[in-house]
Amino acid sequence: MRKRAATRQDDVLKVLRTCDTPMTAYQILSRLQADEPDIAPPTVYRTLSALTDQGRAHRLESIKAFVPCRCSHQDSVPVLAICDDCGAVDEHDGSAILPELTNLTDRNDFRAARHIVEIRGQCGRCAA
């Protein structure tokens, strides 16, 4: 039986929220297959694409993994701080830097489709 897109999105978000670190599409697929063995990779990728388009999840470009959105940043830019040691991700509202990002791209006649700011380093727990 096919699930509705909204139900599938809720299922994927539930999986993402149960993990403390980013998850790849195949890790999400593996978790979902416990309850739904016939689910295929394209279904998970389509669902993740819809969730990122809606701003309900973020794709971490540098590590090709996903996290649930934990902030409300409707017309802003998420700033994602990724710990290279433990994999923890802290999400911050980047509304303060959005005007400067826009100025940078406008100066070169570049029209950004989306903004993704990732900061890689060491979290406070790992640095201690």
SULQUI-V844662 format. One record per helix or strand of 3 or more residues. SS is the DSSP state (a for helix, b for strand). FROM is the first residue (numbers start at 1). LEN is the number of residues. If there is no record, write none. Layout:
ss:SS from:FROM len:LEN
ss:SS from:FROM len:LEN
This chain:
ss:a from:5 len:13
ss:a from:25 len:9
ss:a from:41 len:13
ss:b from:57 len:4
ss:b from:65 len:4
ss:b from:78 len:6
ss:b from:89 len:5
ss:a from:95 len:13
ss:b from:117 len:5
ss:a from:124 len:4
